[in-house]
Amino acid sequence: MSSQSTAIQCLLDAEQKAAGSIANAREERKESLKRAKAEANAEVERYRQELMSKFEAENKTATNSGANTEAESQKVCSAYNSGYAKNKTAALNWIMSRVLDVKLEYYAPVAI
């Protein structure tokens, strides 16, 4: 009986060690996941800061060129207006010729 109780005690000890090992592995896994999550959050935050700095730099450039944009818009509008004034009569004559100069011809019906 003594050998059986020693074997049983040995099995119980092994089971306790295994349970302890499993608990340690779970704790290590939790800690590893927490570290990975913290590192990922830090990387995301760095990337967000990088994008924000690029965005702010582009906005500074865009706001500085606001006055230039107004001048360029005026220049483009004046170019369109001068082109309109220059080609207005030619365009109207072409449209009127297409509308008013219609050839009246009789076409024989086609038998189907």
C-alpha positions in Angstrom: 0.0 0.0 0.0 2.8 2.3 0.7 4.1 2.1 -2.9 0.6 3.0 -4.2 0.3 6.0 -1.8 3.8 7.2 -2.9 2.8 6.8 -6.6 -0.5 8.6 -5.9 1.4 11.3 -4.0 3.9 11.6 -6.9 1.0 11.9 -9.4 -0.6 14.6 -7.2 2.7 16.5 -7.0 3.1 16.3 -10.8 -0.4 17.5 -11.3 0.2 20.5 -9.0 3.4 21.3 -10.8 1.6 21.1 -14.1 -1.2 23.3 -12.8 1.4 25.8 -11.6 3.2 25.7 -15.0 -0.1 26.3 -16.8 -1.0 29.2 -14.5 2.5 30.7 -15.1 2.1 30.3 -18.9 -1.3 32.0 -18.8 0.1 34.9 -16.8 3.1 35.3 -19.1 0.7 35.2 -22.1 -1.4 38.0 -20.5 1.7 40.1 -19.9 2.9 39.4 -23.4 -0.4 40.5 -24.9 -0.5 43.6 -22.7 3.0 44.6 -23.9 2.1 43.9 -27.5 -1.0 46.1 -27.1 0.9 48.9 -25.5 3.6 48.8 -28.3 0.9 48.8 -31.0 -0.9 51.7 -29.4 2.4 53.6 -29.2 3.1 52.9 -32.8 -0.4 54.0 -33.8 0.1 57.2 -31.8 3.5 57.9 -33.5 1.9 57.4 -36.9 -1.1 59.7 -36.0 1.4 62.4 -34.8 3.3 62.0 -38.1 0.1 62.4 -40.2 -1.0 65.4 -38.1 2.3 67.1 -38.6 2.1 66.6 -42.4 -1.5 67.8 -42.4 -0.6 70.9 -40.4 2.4 71.7 -42.7 0.1 71.4 -45.8 -2.5 73.6 -44.2 0.1 76.3 -43.4 1.2 76.3 -47.0 -2.4 76.4 -48.2 -3.4 79.3 -45.9 -0.3 81.2 -46.9 -1.1 80.9 -50.6 -4.7 82.1 -50.1 -4.0 85.6 -51.4 -2.2 84.1 -54.4 -5.2 81.9 -55.1 -7.5 85.0 -55.3 -5.2 86.7 -57.8 -4.9 83.5 -59.9 -8.7 83.2 -59.9 -9.1 86.7 -61.2 -6.5 86.1 -63.9 -8.3 82.9 -65.0 -11.7 84.7 -65.0 -10.4 87.5 -67.1 -8.9 85.0 -69.6 -12.3 83.2 -69.9 -14.1 86.6 -70.4 -11.6 87.7 -73.1 -11.9 84.4 -74.9 -15.7 84.6 -74.7 -15.7 88.1 -76.1 -13.3 87.2 -78.9 -15.2 84.0 -80.0 -18.8 85.1 -79.2 -19.8 86.2 -82.7 -18.1 83.3 -84.5 -19.9 80.8 -82.2 -23.3 82.4 -82.7 -22.8 82.5 -86.5 -21.9 78.8 -86.5 -24.9 77.9 -84.4 -27.3 80.0 -86.5 -26.0 78.5 -89.7 -26.6 75.0 -88.4 -30.1 75.9 -87.3 -31.3 78.1 -90.2 -29.5 76.5 -93.2 -31.5 73.2 -93.4 -31.5 71.5 -96.7 -35.0 70.3 -97.5 -34.9 67.1 -99.5 -37.4 64.4 -100.0 -36.3 60.9 -99.3 -38.3 58.0 -100.7 -39.6 55.7 -98.1 -37.8 52.5 -97.8 -39.8 49.3 -98.1 -39.3 46.9 -95.3 
